[in-house]
Amino acid sequence: MYWPKLPTATIREKVFEALNKNLNYNTEPILGLPGTYLDQEQFYNFPFLKEAAFLSVLVNNPNHIGCHTYSDGEKYFSGTQQLEIDLLRMCAVEILGAEESSYDGYVAPGGTEANIQAQWMYRNYFIQEKNAKADEIGVIFSEDAHYSVYKGSNLLGIHPIVVKVDHVTRQIILDDLKEKLEDAYNNGVRYLIVHLSMGTTIFGSVDSPTSFIKLVKDYFKDYFVHVDAAFGGFIYPFSAQNNELDFKNPEVSSITIDGHKMLQSPYGTGVFLCRKSLIEYVQTKEASYVYGSDFTLCGSRSGANAISMWMILMTHGSDGWAQLIQQLINRTNYLCDALDQMGVKYYRNPDMNIVTIDSDEISKDLAEKYYLVADNYLNPRWKKVVVMAHVNKELIDSFLIDLKKERNVAASF
Ligand SMILES: *Cc1c(COP(=O)(O)O)cnc(C)c1O
């Protein structure tokens, strides 16, 4: 895994260079496009924009509609679109182990769309190639999977199939998986989308693909595996010794990886990636006025989002990013060691930065004071801490002191 770290000035130059290759609404005779700058009365030419590459792209407002790994998108914005192509290469090849030019993808509004895009693509594949009916298609996932998997199956008219996990390990219960596969088959499901998580939202747990897929094969000939790395995609590939959920695993066909969770890019930076020869199944051929056609759910999207991710990755370089992740992991270890000493029950994947505390171990007031998020607002069983960039040792210490205090008081009764 390698990409370089560039000096801030170089990053700025490269972004302005890209922007200059885009069509300029001020200097070209542009009559036909339904796009322009951001409103110039509000977002006028601030002098500081010359220094601010990302904000300049935002104000220039290039549209990255389409899928630029597949075909040239709107040729009007080819400069910034090239940086999106570079960004997708870093994600697919360097972080997620794909072969060069073996993938398609785009920067989606978020992980929700990227997950739905995957379901949509596989559903259409089964319909077009296997003559499947929508209700012969299922999507199978652990009960800890993100709720967007339900949104997608609801929109697409396919069956959601949820598999129970072990309360302590958060791993799929294989006996339950077997039962659900059998039930699905007996109910007429013939085609399966396997939705695995590289870092679930509440637990940071990571699914084990081998045993899961082995069982799936006993019942289904036709299946695809999608990996939801919306949360874990910028952590786990850097922290884990052996990542079984990336493109090096031939079973994995598509991956969601969000910038706006761990990469600290603005909202609107989900990334969808899939192997070649799949994205065609979501081509909307009727998008005849879009140069290069459209393969995405969202249509128009801001080029500034892709640029922000590209800039962050180039600011750190792969080594710098790996170091940052190691720091987060170390701080999470520090928190867990202290919880162990206090005998607090919690779940944590050692390669992730989420610590999910058994809600019996902590008072409601303390959980509220530190904004811990519950698995279920109405009936909480777990309260999670996410060690994000702003969660420093002082904040962790202050939480630990409060927790120790309330446990001592409780023990003295
Ligand atoms: C946050 C999250 C999503 C959804 O992403 P949005 O960007 O909020 O649409 C999907 N999957 C997982 C695992 C997530 O943590």
The ligand as an ORCA input file, in Angstrom:
! r2SCAN-3c Opt
* xyz 0 1
  C     -22.644      5.303      8.495
  C     -22.735      3.963      7.862
  C     -23.459      3.753      6.684
  C     -24.297      4.830      6.038
  O     -23.549      5.866      5.585
  P     -24.174      7.300      5.314
  O     -22.972      7.954      4.780
  O     -24.689      7.840      6.590
  O     -25.227      7.143      4.272
  C     -23.480      2.498      6.137
  N     -22.815      1.485      6.718
  C     -22.110      1.629      7.843
  C     -21.409      0.455      8.431
  C     -22.038      2.880      8.463
  O     -21.352      3.025      9.607
*
